[in-house]
């Protein structure tokens, strides 16, 4: 089921950002999706769907907002390093 979220804002917001209502709506959806991904609350695929864009484009957009594409824990990195050393 598709749901809708409504955010009230004034024309001052649009003027400050220099964008149209449509551009603002798209950016807010993208920003929400990026933040939820960054917090680990959504996978990249789910976040891309929330933003309404293809997953590869979502992954490319992450860099524009300073968010790492791949979020690995220190434990993940240690396991990858150990695995790589076994293959040397």
PDB file as gemmi writes it, atoms N, CA and C in Angstrom:
CRYST1    1.000    1.000    1.000  90.00  90.00  90.00 P 1                      
ATOM      1  N   UNK A   1       0.832  -1.170   0.000  1.00  0.00           N  
ATOM      2  CA  UNK A   1       0.000   0.000   0.000  1.00  0.00           C  
ATOM      3  C   UNK A   1       0.888   1.248   0.000  1.00  0.00           C  
ATOM      4  N   UNK A   2       0.548   2.185  -0.822  1.00  0.00           N  
ATOM      5  CA  UNK A   2       1.295   3.438  -0.917  1.00  0.00           C  
ATOM      6  C   UNK A   2       0.696   4.444   0.056  1.00  0.00           C  
ATOM      7  N   UNK A   3       1.555   5.122   0.800  1.00  0.00           N  
ATOM      8  CA  UNK A   3       1.114   6.135   1.761  1.00  0.00           C  
ATOM      9  C   UNK A   3       1.705   7.483   1.386  1.00  0.00           C  
ATOM     10  N   UNK A   4       1.105   8.534   1.910  1.00  0.00           N  
ATOM     11  CA  UNK A   4       1.531   9.891   1.602  1.00  0.00           C  
ATOM     12  C   UNK A   4       1.887  10.620   2.888  1.00  0.00           C  
ATOM     13  N   UNK A   5       2.950  11.402   2.826  1.00  0.00           N  
ATOM     14  CA  UNK A   5       3.380  12.265   3.922  1.00  0.00           C  
ATOM     15  C   UNK A   5       3.234  13.702   3.455  1.00  0.00           C  
ATOM     16  N   UNK A   6       2.656  14.535   4.283  1.00  0.00           N  
ATOM     17  CA  UNK A   6       2.478  15.936   3.931  1.00  0.00           C  
ATOM     18  C   UNK A   6       3.348  16.786   4.840  1.00  0.00           C  
ATOM     19  N   UNK A   7       4.086  17.708   4.241  1.00  0.00           N  
ATOM     20  CA  UNK A   7       4.923  18.633   4.988  1.00  0.00           C  
ATOM     21  C   UNK A   7       4.488  20.050   4.636  1.00  0.00           C  
ATOM     22  N   UNK A   8       4.172  20.806   5.667  1.00  0.00           N  
ATOM     23  CA  UNK A   8       3.792  22.197   5.451  1.00  0.00           C  
ATOM     24  C   UNK A   8       5.053  23.047   5.371  1.00  0.00           C  
ATOM     25  N   UNK A   9       5.098  23.943   4.389  1.00  0.00           N  
ATOM     26  CA  UNK A   9       6.214  24.868   4.258  1.00  0.00           C  
ATOM     27  C   UNK A   9       5.722  26.120   3.544  1.00  0.00           C  
ATOM     28  N   UNK A  10       6.452  27.196   3.736  1.00  0.00           N  
ATOM     29  CA  UNK A  10       6.046  28.464   3.128  1.00  0.00           C  
ATOM     30  C   UNK A  10       6.825  28.717   1.848  1.00  0.00           C  
ATOM     31  N   UNK A  11       6.384  29.722   1.119  1.00  0.00           N  
ATOM     32  CA  UNK A  11       7.099  30.123  -0.087  1.00  0.00           C  
ATOM     33  C   UNK A  11       8.506  30.616   0.238  1.00  0.00           C  
ATOM     34  N   UNK A  12       8.705  31.072   1.476  1.00  0.00           N  
ATOM     35  CA  UNK A  12      10.032  31.524   1.890  1.00  0.00           C  
ATOM     36  C   UNK A  12      11.065  30.402   1.764  1.00  0.00           C  
ATOM     37  N   UNK A  13      10.642  29.177   2.049  1.00  0.00           N  
ATOM     38  CA  UNK A  13      11.549  28.025   1.929  1.00  0.00           C  
ATOM     39  C   UNK A  13      11.966  27.864   0.471  1.00  0.00           C  
ATOM     40  N   UNK A  14      11.006  27.930  -0.424  1.00  0.00           N  
ATOM     41  CA  UNK A  14      11.304  27.790  -1.848  1.00  0.00           C  
ATOM     42  C   UNK A  14      12.216  28.909  -2.331  1.00  0.00           C  
ATOM     43  N   UNK A  15      11.952  30.124  -1.871  1.00  0.00           N  
ATOM     44  CA  UNK A  15      12.798  31.258  -2.252  1.00  0.00           C  
ATOM     45  C   UNK A  15      14.215  31.080  -1.718  1.00  0.00           C  
ATOM     46  N   UNK A  16      14.344  30.643  -0.467  1.00  0.00           N  
ATOM     47  CA  UNK A  16      15.661  30.456   0.133  1.00  0.00           C  
ATOM     48  C   UNK A  16      16.456  29.380  -0.600  1.00  0.00           C  
ATOM     49  N   UNK A  17      15.766  28.343  -1.044  1.00  0.00           N  
ATOM     50  CA  UNK A  17      16.432  27.244  -1.737  1.00  0.00           C  
ATOM     51  C   UNK A  17      16.545  27.486  -3.237  1.00  0.00           C  
ATOM     52  N   UNK A  18      15.755  28.415  -3.737  1.00  0.00           N  
ATOM     53  CA  UNK A  18      15.780  28.695  -5.169  1.00  0.00           C  
ATOM     54  C   UNK A  18      15.268  27.544  -6.007  1.00  0.00           C  
ATOM     55  N   UNK A  19      14.178  26.933  -5.548  1.00  0.00           N  
ATOM     56  CA  UNK A  19      13.650  25.793  -6.303  1.00  0.00           C  
ATOM     57  C   UNK A  19      12.129  25.866  -6.384  1.00  0.00           C  
ATOM     58  N   UNK A  20      11.592  25.035  -7.254  1.00  0.00           N  
ATOM     59  CA  UNK A  20      10.145  24.943  -7.431  1.00  0.00           C  
ATOM     60  C   UNK A  20       9.579  23.974  -6.395  1.00  0.00           C  
ATOM     61  N   UNK A  21       8.255  23.989  -6.207  1.00  0.00           N  
ATOM     62  CA  UNK A  21       7.652  23.018  -5.288  1.00  0.00           C  
ATOM     63  C   UNK A  21       7.981  21.568  -5.674  1.00  0.00           C  
ATOM     64  N   UNK A  22       7.977  21.272  -6.965  1.00  0.00           N  
ATOM     65  CA  UNK A  22       8.294  19.905  -7.408  1.00  0.00           C  
ATOM     66  C   UNK A  22       9.738  19.541  -7.060  1.00  0.00           C  
ATOM     67  N   UNK A  23      10.676  20.453  -7.317  1.00  0.00           N  
ATOM     68  CA  UNK A  23      12.086  20.193  -6.984  1.00  0.00           C  
ATOM     69  C   UNK A  23      12.258  20.008  -5.480  1.00  0.00           C  
ATOM     70  N   UNK A  24      11.564  20.820  -4.693  1.00  0.00           N  
ATOM     71  CA  UNK A  24      11.649  20.707  -3.239  1.00  0.00           C  
ATOM     72  C   UNK A  24      11.124  19.354  -2.767  1.00  0.00           C  
ATOM     73  N   UNK A  25       9.977  18.945  -3.300  1.00  0.00           N  
ATOM     74  CA  UNK A  25       9.403  17.644  -2.920  1.00  0.00           C  
ATOM     75  C   UNK A  25      10.360  16.505  -3.237  1.00  0.00           C  
ATOM     76  N   UNK A  26      10.970  16.542  -4.410  1.00  0.00           N  
ATOM     77  CA  UNK A  26      11.906  15.484  -4.807  1.00  0.00           C  
ATOM     78  C   UNK A  26      13.146  15.486  -3.909  1.00  0.00           C  
ATOM     79  N   UNK A  27      13.650  16.685  -3.583  1.00  0.00           N  
ATOM     80  CA  UNK A  27      14.840  16.750  -2.738  1.00  0.00           C  
ATOM     81  C   UNK A  27      14.552  16.267  -1.322  1.00  0.00           C  
ATOM     82  N   UNK A  28      13.399  16.615  -0.788  1.00  0.00           N  
ATOM     83  CA  UNK A  28      13.044  16.164   0.560  1.00  0.00           C  
ATOM     84  C   UNK A  28      12.921  14.642   0.604  1.00  0.00           C  
ATOM     85  N   UNK A  29      12.327  14.059  -0.423  1.00  0.00           N  
ATOM     86  CA  UNK A  29      12.235  12.590  -0.478  1.00  0.00           C  
ATOM     87  C   UNK A  29      13.621  11.969  -0.524  1.00  0.00           C  
ATOM     88  N   UNK A  30      14.500  12.546  -1.343  1.00  0.00           N  
ATOM     89  CA  UNK A  30      15.862  12.033  -1.453  1.00  0.00           C  
ATOM     90  C   UNK A  30      16.606  12.180  -0.123  1.00  0.00           C  
ATOM     91  N   UNK A  31      16.495  13.350   0.493  1.00  0.00           N  
ATOM     92  CA  UNK A  31      17.194  13.581   1.756  1.00  0.00           C  
ATOM     93  C   UNK A  31      16.715  12.636   2.856  1.00  0.00           C  
ATOM     94  N   UNK A  32      15.417  12.396   2.913  1.00  0.00           N  
ATOM     95  CA  UNK A  32      14.871  11.455   3.900  1.00  0.00           C  
ATOM     96  C   UNK A  32      15.416  10.051   3.647  1.00  0.00           C  
ATOM     97  N   UNK A  33      15.429   9.650   2.389  1.00  0.00           N  
ATOM     98  CA  UNK A  33      15.934   8.320   2.035  1.00  0.00           C  
ATOM     99  C   UNK A  33      17.414   8.191   2.367  1.00  0.00           C  
ATOM    100  N   UNK A  34      18.194   9.217   2.072  1.00  0.00           N  
ATOM    101  CA  UNK A  34      19.630   9.187   2.360  1.00  0.00           C  
ATOM    102  C   UNK A  34      19.873   9.091   3.856  1.00  0.00           C  
ATOM    103  N   UNK A  35      19.158   9.877   4.632  1.00  0.00           N  
ATOM    104  CA  UNK A  35      19.373   9.860   6.083  1.00  0.00           C  
ATOM    105  C   UNK A  35      18.975   8.511   6.680  1.00  0.00           C  
ATOM    106  N   UNK A  36      17.863   7.955   6.243  1.00  0.00           N  
ATOM    107  CA  UNK A  36      17.444   6.646   6.748  1.00  0.00           C  
ATOM    108  C   UNK A  36      18.440   5.555   6.362  1.00  0.00           C  
ATOM    109  N   UNK A  37      19.024   5.674   5.181  1.00  0.00           N  
ATOM    110  CA  UNK A  37      20.077   4.735   4.769  1.00  0.00           C  
ATOM    111  C   UNK A  37      21.319   4.932   5.639  1.00  0.00           C  
ATOM    112  N   UNK A  38      21.706   6.179   5.831  1.00  0.00           N  
ATOM    113  CA  UNK A  38      22.902   6.492   6.612  1.00  0.00           C  
ATOM    114  C   UNK A  38      22.773   5.968   8.049  1.00  0.00           C  
ATOM    115  N   UNK A  39      21.573   6.035   8.609  1.00  0.00           N  
ATOM    116  CA  UNK A  39      21.331   5.556   9.967  1.00  0.00           C  
ATOM    117  C   UNK A  39      21.203   4.035  10.043  1.00  0.00           C  
ATOM    118  N   UNK A  40      21.200   3.391   8.869  1.00  0.00           N  
ATOM    119  CA  UNK A  40      21.065   1.937   8.847  1.00  0.00           C  
ATOM    120  C   UNK A  40      19.633   1.463   9.007  1.00  0.00           C  
ATOM    121  N   UNK A  41      18.692   2.356   8.833  1.00  0.00           N  
ATOM    122  CA  UNK A  41      17.284   2.008   9.009  1.00  0.00           C  
ATOM    123  C   UNK A  41      16.674   1.432   7.743  1.00  0.00           C  
ATOM    124  N   UNK A  42      17.251   1.784   6.580  1.00  0.00           N  
ATOM    125  CA  UNK A  42      16.792   1.257   5.296  1.00  0.00           C  
ATOM    126  C   UNK A  42      17.984   0.733   4.502  1.00  0.00           C  
ATOM    127  N   UNK A  43      17.761  -0.315   3.741  1.00  0.00           N  
ATOM    128  CA  UNK A  43      18.778  -0.793   2.809  1.00  0.00           C  
ATOM    129  C   UNK A  43      18.877   0.203   1.654  1.00  0.00           C  
ATOM    130  N   UNK A  44      19.911   0.082   0.862  1.00  0.00           N  
ATOM    131  CA  UNK A  44      20.054   0.996  -0.276  1.00  0.00           C  
ATOM    132  C   UNK A  44      18.903   0.823  -1.263  1.00  0.00           C  
ATOM    133  N   UNK A  45      18.448  -0.402  -1.453  1.00  0.00           N  
ATOM    134  CA  UNK A  45      17.327  -0.645  -2.363  1.00  0.00           C  
ATOM    135  C   UNK A  45      16.035  -0.025  -1.860  1.00  0.00           C  
ATOM    136  N   UNK A  46      15.762  -0.189  -0.565  1.00  0.00           N  
ATOM    137  CA  UNK A  46      14.540   0.383   0.009  1.00  0.00           C  
ATOM    138  C   UNK A  46      14.614   1.909   0.002  1.00  0.00           C  
ATOM    139  N   UNK A  47      15.788   2.450   0.284  1.00  0.00           N  
ATOM    140  CA  UNK A  47      15.961   3.903   0.276  1.00  0.00           C  
ATOM    141  C   UNK A  47      15.772   4.465  -1.131  1.00  0.00           C  
ATOM    142  N   UNK A  48      16.294   3.757  -2.121  1.00  0.00           N  
ATOM    143  CA  UNK A  48      16.120   4.194  -3.508  1.00  0.00           C  
ATOM    144  C   UNK A  48      14.641   4.217  -3.880  1.00  0.00           C  
ATOM    145  N   UNK A  49      13.906   3.207  -3.435  1.00  0.00           N  
ATOM    146  CA  UNK A  49      12.459   3.179  -3.718  1.00  0.00           C  
ATOM    147  C   UNK A  49      11.766   4.357  -3.047  1.00  0.00           C  
ATOM    148  N   UNK A  50      12.147   4.662  -1.804  1.00  0.00           N  
ATOM    149  CA  UNK A  50      11.558   5.793  -1.106  1.00  0.00           C  
ATOM    150  C   UNK A  50      11.842   7.089  -1.858  1.00  0.00           C  
ATOM    151  N   UNK A  51      13.062   7.222  -2.364  1.00  0.00           N  
ATOM    152  CA  UNK A  51      13.439   8.425  -3.106  1.00  0.00           C  
ATOM    153  C   UNK A  51      12.807   8.464  -4.493  1.00  0.00           C  
ATOM    154  N   UNK A  52      12.337   7.314  -4.971  1.00  0.00           N  
ATOM    155  CA  UNK A  52      11.705   7.259  -6.285  1.00  0.00           C  
ATOM    156  C   UNK A  52      12.693   7.274  -7.431  1.00  0.00           C  
ATOM    157  N   UNK A  53      13.902   6.748  -7.169  1.00  0.00           N  
ATOM    158  CA  UNK A  53      14.938   6.716  -8.209  1.00  0.00           C  
ATOM    159  C   UNK A  53      15.553   5.320  -8.263  1.00  0.00           C  
ATOM    160  N   UNK A  54      16.205   4.960  -9.377  1.00  0.00           N  
ATOM    161  CA  UNK A  54      16.862   3.654  -9.472  1.00  0.00           C  
ATOM    162  C   UNK A  54      18.002   3.542  -8.453  1.00  0.00           C  
ATOM    163  N   UNK A  55      18.237   2.332  -7.982  1.00  0.00           N  
ATOM    164  CA  UNK A  55      19.274   2.094  -6.972  1.00  0.00           C  
ATOM    165  C   UNK A  55      20.653   2.599  -7.399  1.00  0.00           C  
ATOM    166  N   UNK A  56      21.113   2.341  -8.630  1.00  0.00           N  
ATOM    167  CA  UNK A  56      22.440   2.862  -9.008  1.00  0.00           C  
ATOM    168  C   UNK A  56      22.533   4.385  -8.895  1.00  0.00           C  
ATOM    169  N   UNK A  57      21.463   5.080  -9.270  1.00  0.00           N  
ATOM    170  CA  UNK A  57      21.454   6.537  -9.153  1.00  0.00           C  
ATOM    171  C   UNK A  57      21.473   6.950  -7.681  1.00  0.00           C  
ATOM    172  N   UNK A  58      20.715   6.240  -6.844  1.00  0.00           N  
ATOM    173  CA  UNK A  58      20.717   6.539  -5.404  1.00  0.00           C  
ATOM    174  C   UNK A  58      22.126   6.390  -4.834  1.00  0.00           C  
ATOM    175  N   UNK A  59      22.804   5.310  -5.196  1.00  0.00           N  
ATOM    176  CA  UNK A  59      24.162   5.090  -4.695  1.00  0.00           C  
ATOM    177  C   UNK A  59      25.111   6.195  -5.146  1.00  0.00           C  
ATOM    178  N   UNK A  60      24.923   6.703  -6.350  1.00  0.00           N  
ATOM    179  CA  UNK A  60      25.763   7.803  -6.830  1.00  0.00           C  
ATOM    180  C   UNK A  60      25.438   9.103  -6.093  1.00  0.00           C  
ATOM    181  N   UNK A  61      24.168   9.317  -5.770  1.00  0.00           N  
ATOM    182  CA  UNK A  61      23.756  10.529  -5.067  1.00  0.00           C  
ATOM    183  C   UNK A  61      24.314  10.600  -3.648  1.00  0.00           C  
ATOM    184  N   UNK A  62      24.595   9.461  -3.041  1.00  0.00           N  
ATOM    185  CA  UNK A  62      25.113   9.454  -1.668  1.00  0.00           C  
ATOM    186  C   UNK A  62      26.366  10.318  -1.540  1.00  0.00           C  
ATOM    187  N   UNK A  63      27.250  10.228  -2.508  1.00  0.00           N  
ATOM    188  CA  UNK A  63      28.495  11.001  -2.465  1.00  0.00           C  
ATOM    189  C   UNK A  63      28.216  12.501  -2.493  1.00  0.00           C  
ATOM    190  N   UNK A  64      27.166  12.911  -3.203  1.00  0.00           N  
ATOM    191  CA  UNK A  64      26.816  14.327  -3.265  1.00  0.00           C  
ATOM    192  C   UNK A  64      26.472  14.891  -1.887  1.00  0.00           C  
ATOM    193  N   UNK A  65      26.043  14.011  -0.983  1.00  0.00           N  
ATOM    194  CA  UNK A  65      25.638  14.432   0.353  1.00  0.00           C  
ATOM    195  C   UNK A  65      26.614  13.946   1.431  1.00  0.00           C  
ATOM    196  N   UNK A  66      27.789  13.486   0.999  1.00  0.00           N  
ATOM    197  CA  UNK A  66      28.829  13.096   1.944  1.00  0.00           C  
ATOM    198  C   UNK A  66      28.553  11.830   2.717  1.00  0.00           C  
ATOM    199  N   UNK A  67      27.761  10.944   2.134  1.00  0.00           N  
ATOM    200  CA  UNK A  67      27.420   9.679   2.799  1.00  0.00           C  
ATOM    201  C   UNK A  67      28.166   8.550   2.107  1.00  0.00           C  
ATOM    202  N   UNK A  68      28.816   7.702   2.896  1.00  0.00           N  
ATOM    203  CA  UNK A  68      29.543   6.568   2.336  1.00  0.00           C  
ATOM    204  C   UNK A  68      28.571   5.601   1.673  1.00  0.00           C  
ATOM    205  N   UNK A  69      28.955   5.120   0.507  1.00  0.00           N  
ATOM    206  CA  UNK A  69      28.121   4.172  -0.215  1.00  0.00           C  
ATOM    207  C   UNK A  69      28.028   2.842   0.523  1.00  0.00           C  
ATOM    208  N   UNK A  70      29.152   2.412   1.044  1.00  0.00           N  
ATOM    209  CA  UNK A  70      29.196   1.144   1.768  1.00  0.00           C  
ATOM    210  C   UNK A  70      29.523   1.433   3.213  1.00  0.00           C  
ATOM    211  N   UNK A  71      28.663   0.973   4.088  1.00  0.00           N  
ATOM    212  CA  UNK A  71      28.837   1.232   5.505  1.00  0.00           C  
ATOM    213  C   UNK A  71      29.265  -0.063   6.180  1.00  0.00           C  
ATOM    214  N   UNK A  72      30.558  -0.181   6.380  1.00  0.00           N  
ATOM    215  CA  UNK A  72      31.108  -1.371   7.011  1.00  0.00           C  
ATOM    216  C   UNK A  72      31.529  -1.042   8.433  1.00  0.00           C  
ATOM    217  N   UNK A  73      31.280  -1.989   9.330  1.00  0.00           N  
ATOM    218  CA  UNK A  73      31.751  -1.825  10.698  1.00  0.00           C  
ATOM    219  C   UNK A  73      33.214  -2.218  10.757  1.00  0.00           C  
ATOM    220  N   UNK A  74      33.866  -1.902  11.858  1.00  0.00           N  
ATOM    221  CA  UNK A  74      35.261  -2.295  12.023  1.00  0.00           C  
ATOM    222  C   UNK A  74      35.387  -3.814  11.964  1.00  0.00           C  
ATOM    223  N   UNK A  75      34.416  -4.511  12.525  1.00  0.00           N  
ATOM    224  CA  UNK A  75      34.426  -5.981  12.495  1.00  0.00           C  
ATOM    225  C   UNK A  75      34.344  -6.490  11.053  1.00  0.00           C  
ATOM    226  N   UNK A  76      33.489  -5.879  10.244  1.00  0.00           N  
ATOM    227  CA  UNK A  76      33.379  -6.259   8.831  1.00  0.00           C  
ATOM    228  C   UNK A  76      34.720  -6.079   8.125  1.00  0.00           C  
ATOM    229  N   UNK A  77      35.371  -4.946   8.386  1.00  0.00           N  
ATOM    230  CA  UNK A  77      36.658  -4.669   7.754  1.00  0.00           C  
ATOM    231  C   UNK A  77      37.721  -5.672   8.196  1.00  0.00           C  
ATOM    232  N   UNK A  78      37.719  -6.018   9.470  1.00  0.00           N  
ATOM    233  CA  UNK A  78      38.684  -6.998   9.979  1.00  0.00           C  
ATOM    234  C   UNK A  78      38.474  -8.364   9.319  1.00  0.00           C  
ATOM    235  N   UNK A  79      37.221  -8.750   9.156  1.00  0.00           N  
ATOM    236  CA  UNK A  79      36.921 -10.026   8.508  1.00  0.00           C  
ATOM    237  C   UNK A  79      37.357 -10.011   7.047  1.00  0.00           C  
ATOM    238  N   UNK A  80      37.112  -8.907   6.358  1.00  0.00           N  
ATOM    239  CA  UNK A  80      37.535  -8.786   4.953  1.00  0.00           C  
ATOM    240  C   UNK A  80      39.052  -8.839   4.839  1.00  0.00           C  
ATOM    241  N   UNK A  81      39.749  -8.189   5.764  1.00  0.00           N  
ATOM    242  CA  UNK A  81      41.203  -8.183   5.757  1.00  0.00           C  
ATOM    243  C   UNK A  81      41.749  -9.594   6.010  1.00  0.00           C  
ATOM    244  N   UNK A  82      41.172 -10.279   6.974  1.00  0.00           N  
ATOM    245  CA  UNK A  82      41.601 -11.648   7.277  1.00  0.00           C  
ATOM    246  C   UNK A  82      41.364 -12.570   6.090  1.00  0.00           C  
ATOM    247  N   UNK A  83      40.239 -12.406   5.436  1.00  0.00           N  
ATOM    248  CA  UNK A  83      39.924 -13.216   4.271  1.00  0.00           C  
ATOM    249  C   UNK A  83      40.905 -12.936   3.141  1.00  0.00           C  
ATOM    250  N   UNK A  84      41.223 -11.661   2.928  1.00  0.00           N  
ATOM    251  CA  UNK A  84      42.159 -11.307   1.867  1.00  0.00           C  
ATOM    252  C   UNK A  84      43.545 -11.888   2.148  1.00  0.00           C  
ATOM    253  N   UNK A  85      43.964 -11.864   3.390  1.00  0.00           N  
ATOM    254  CA  UNK A  85      45.292 -12.398   3.752  1.00  0.00           C  
ATOM    255  C   UNK A  85      45.373 -13.904   3.513  1.00  0.00           C  
ATOM    256  N   UNK A  86      44.265 -14.607   3.722  1.00  0.00           N  
ATOM    257  CA  UNK A  86      44.249 -16.055   3.487  1.00  0.00           C  
ATOM    258  C   UNK A  86      44.421 -16.374   2.008  1.00  0.00           C  
ATOM    259  N   UNK A  87      44.062 -15.452   1.135  1.00  0.00           N  
ATOM    260  CA  UNK A  87      44.135 -15.693  -0.293  1.00  0.00           C  
ATOM    261  C   UNK A  87      45.436 -15.203  -0.925  1.00  0.00           C  
ATOM    262  N   UNK A  88      46.340 -14.682  -0.133  1.00  0.00           N  
ATOM    263  CA  UNK A  88      47.622 -14.199  -0.662  1.00  0.00           C  
ATOM    264  C   UNK A  88      48.595 -15.343  -0.832  1.00  0.00           C  
TER     265      UNK A  88                                                      
END                                                                             
